[in-house]
């Protein structure tokens, strides 16, 4: 099973189009040792031909162009994307669906609450019905029993959705009335080898069932949004703490570094990295700290084989 990181940044990408934080400013000036990044998305395949796209970011066309495996030439109109799975209904993860409108009907896997958001608050499904159309496959969410499922057209892989504590997007009709399935993590398993990756780019709290899943995974691909809890407040970009936005910061007691230090996974990788995060600077002490703890930082084009 191969996982390709199509995009490793949080919303807005890096550098963000309207941001002049130290990272973005120095990146544009060419004085920062860092990699440009597009918005968070991955692709998974067991056979190297049929790919599951997990999250369709606004940068999907650039990501496809940069990933030859997603552009096979088997027929005049073709795509390696056999299905799309959404972990939430955030704009950064769903608006790329509009860019796939020239293709065949989109097999779309998501929870009922995400489907509701995409048919009401952000009506992408009604819009796409005038183009390629969408075939919805509901993802089951169970609180106390996690059951793997197989996806049509994606052979050799099993997916286990896990409900995460989170809010629906700001546009959602139930923004202030959270539903199970507003945000999920995924355990993705190679059926042939039994190897598993746990994927959760938005992880605000590690509940017991999430911790159990993480401990059973061979690879962790998890939330790397912010270095510190007050990062956005300190920089003057927001009045909210990382936890208010559904993200566990890396530093501090109970932070992601401390959590990952307790895990036995062979690979521990941060994804969904905000443009303000000092770990993007490859010469920074924060970047070096992660490496000392055996934690990798995802980048666009990164490949993981399990």
WOTAWO-V524705 format. One record per helix or strand. SS is the DSSP state (H for helix, E for strand). FROM is the first residue (numbers start at 1). LEN is the number of residues. If there is no record, write none. Layout:
SS FROM LEN
SS FROM LEN
This chain:
E 2 6
E 9 1
E 14 1
H 22 8
E 37 1
E 39 1
E 41 5
E 51 4
H 60 6
H 68 3
E 81 5
H 91 10
E 106 5
H 112 8
H 124 5
E 134 5
E 149 3
E 154 10
E 184 7
E 196 5
H 208 8
E 219 5
H 231 4
H 243 3
H 256 6
E 267 5
E 273 1
H 278 3
H 285 8
E 295 3
E 303 3
